[in-house]
Amino acid sequence: MTQNSLGDSVVQKTVQAQNNGVAATATHTQPLWLLAEITYRCPLHCAFCYNPTDYDKHTQNELSTEQWIKTLREARKLGAIQLGISGGEPLLRDDIEEIVAEAHKLGYYSNLITSGVGLTEKRIQAFKDGGLDHIQLSMHDITEEINNFITNTKTFELKKKVAAMIKSHGYPMVLNVVIHRYNIGHMKEILEMAEALGADYIELANTQYYGWSLINRNQLMPSKEQVEEAERITNEYRAKSGSKMKVFFVVPDYFADRPKKCMNGWGEVFMIVTANGDVLPCHSARVLPNMKFPNVKDDELGWSWKDSPAFNKYRGDSWMKEPCRNCAEKEKDLGGCRCQAFLLTGDAETADPVCSLSPHHHIIEKAIEDAKNPQLQAQPIIFRNDKNSKKVISGELEERTKEFHALP
């Protein structure tokens, strides 16, 4: 799974109208987009998964169906319009159909974000009957070898069957392909595969380095030249194909001069509720120190969004240090990602090191150089699975995580 959602949804249009070019301190905050990470269990073991590396702590305390429905109702009262149902693999829960039906009754535009494992004709028909609007399917490569390697599973043929099933039931065909060193050389072929599958949208999501992908950064990171070539091929394909397929190319942070405005601003329009009920302003926020995030088991969602210290911590720009505080571009990126800043520098309030103006930008430059080192590239990939999550929690993988300032 990635941190991006495709499609010209109501939420995206509203976000564009409300937030682009508007000062953070003047922006009306409303949780337009709710991401429900309903489970961290997953049959795939992707090397780039953004789920927390200590997710094993949260697989035995998932919210019940009733707690999820209560959460959906509270978020809708706050103004949430778009619902992402994600994981892990959400299809591992047997109550998705009930959650989907309730979301439809409440008026959400709902999107199931899935690997496809567990999707059957019976279930997809139930989703259709229940009012699910959108299914986003992850694909990994044009080759069975790389698909099965990077996910540590044998799912290549299954994914093609699921893509056909989604199309046959009248859903928009939305594909997400995470891009990394192992598949970035197949950009043209990936685009051709997507079009052959009848994709209406494809998101080429270059790996962002959080969670498991941060541990595997040296193994996954392509060169800047490879990223530039991939973007060139993508732009050329857009120009020449004449296809109705919409292509999104998500630039990797590490190769940008300026950081992204994380989730369109901390606590501005996006809210995530995790499998165990934690309420977060972004996917990785739990890495930040000295912060207690609310939980739907204990707190009303309205209080969590409007009044909790965690959601107000980095709203606006009053928290900023130099060079961000007086930067002419601060309203464009709000200083970048707080989680990335902390993971790489140990200071959550410093400028995101991705920014070329950051005093810590050398950390990014070093990471890019390290990824070219054959010895570092040759280190084994740490796949996302329960065994490795337990190793992270116990400290057994300290050699791979010691340079970061928290469990990624």
Disulfide bonds with the S-S distance in Angstrom:
none
